[in-house]
Amino acid sequence: MNVPMFDYLAQFRALEPEFRSAIDRVLGSGLLILGPEVEAFEREMAAQLGPGQVVGVNSGTDALVLALTALGVGAGDEVITVANTAVPTVSAIRELGAVPVFCDIDPTTCLLDVGAVRTTAKTRAVVAVHLYGNCVDITALRAKVGDHIAIVEDCAQAHGASWRDRPAGTMGDAAAFSFYPTKNLGAYGDGGAVYCADPARAAVIRSLRMYGFEGQYYAEREGRNSRLDPIQAAILRVKLPHLGAAVARRRAIAAQYDRLLSPSVKRVVAAPDVAHGYHLYVVRVPERERLRTALRERGIQTGVHYPHPIHLMRGYAFLGYTPGSLPETERAADEVMSLPLYPELDDAAVEYVATTLNQLV
Ligand SMILES: *Cc1c(COP(=O)(O)O)cnc(C)c1O
């Protein structure tokens, strides 16, 4: 049996006629920048989250950059985050000239260890990464850092997750979502969005994504070009009504892995009170490369999210971290392994992955 990490075509075929007519609708409209498709998508996505606004942008990275900018983060400010995340969490902070300050993780959840967060006079924000679809306790984080520090939720992996019935993305000052094709809500190219409850701040983000304009040809502030493409918005509108069912299916697959995997396979666990979004199902194994090779030989793809903690990457050596500075983060990077999980994966494949892994550990 062959079990990939992701099956783009299975997902495409399931809704192919709807995708084609959505794309045709945009092509026939002549409205190729922002416009009604983007506005409709923004409204529909916001309606699933809460009373705030969604602003469609070019990528999850840009969503972080624009959210942090609108929250007043700039050059020299310190932004606390984790080093076991996708590089864009950190590159977004650097794009503003701000300084990422890494905090270690809780080894059971692999999330930011809120108890270990230490703010300084220069701390301006925290980017809380809801890694794998698991959620950082934003209420505890808020209590820890106080009201004067901005909290941005990195929801790139947590679309559809929630904490005590509050959707991921609605608990901080702003949230960044990514529509990278493999994410829980994936476009057919790049895309992203900011969710923000404060309408004035949402208006600033809207302006920032369009050259800083307010009105026509007038820059109220320094902005850029970071607009969600209307063809992608039309595609996302096809998928959005199915997001809840897709996340439910992800949870069912995760529950099946939970049940079938032998107790000797150590898992990254859901944090308390979290309805996990299961963008990824992650186990922690010694001898990871031996296992990955053996699984590959049996037709099973696996992933590693992520093999290198960012504080030890050459591109970020200038930040001055050394091996041993984030012990739990570094241990996790050596051990984590992601199993195949996407909504179209069937029960037989999940069972094959679990039983094969059980035989190998
Ligand atoms: C995917 C991802 C991003 C970046 O999103 P892009 O749309 O690829 O720019 C940021 N943070 C995390 C945690 C991600 O997984």
The ligand as an SDF file (V2000), in Angstrom:
LIG
                    3D

 15 15  0  0  0  0  0  0  0  0999 V2000
    2.8380   27.7580    6.6920 C   0  0  0  0  0  0  0  0  0  0  0  0
    3.2430   28.5280    7.8950 C   0  0  0  0  0  0  0  0  0  0  0  0
    3.5260   29.9050    7.8540 C   0  0  0  0  0  0  0  0  0  0  0  0
    3.6670   30.6840    6.5910 C   0  0  0  0  0  0  0  0  0  0  0  0
    2.6570   30.6510    5.6950 O   0  0  0  0  0  0  0  0  0  0  0  0
    2.9240   30.9770    4.1310 P   0  0  0  0  0  0  0  0  0  0  0  0
    1.5370   31.0920    3.6080 O   0  0  0  0  0  0  0  0  0  0  0  0
    3.6930   29.8350    3.5650 O   0  0  0  0  0  0  0  0  0  0  0  0
    3.6720   32.2610    4.0590 O   0  0  0  0  0  0  0  0  0  0  0  0
    3.7570   30.5670    9.0480 C   0  0  0  0  0  0  0  0  0  0  0  0
    3.7450   29.9200   10.2180 N   0  0  0  0  0  0  0  0  0  0  0  0
    3.5240   28.5990   10.3110 C   0  0  0  0  0  0  0  0  0  0  0  0
    3.5060   27.9440   11.6510 C   0  0  0  0  0  0  0  0  0  0  0  0
    3.2800   27.8500    9.1460 C   0  0  0  0  0  0  0  0  0  0  0  0
    3.0560   26.5280    9.2450 O   0  0  0  0  0  0  0  0  0  0  0  0
  1  2  1  0
  2  3  1  0
  2 14  2  0
  3  4  1  0
  3 10  2  0
  4  5  1  0
  5  6  1  0
  6  7  2  0
  6  8  1  0
  6  9  1  0
 10 11  1  0
 11 12  2  0
 12 13  1  0
 12 14  1  0
 14 15  1  0
M  END
$$$$
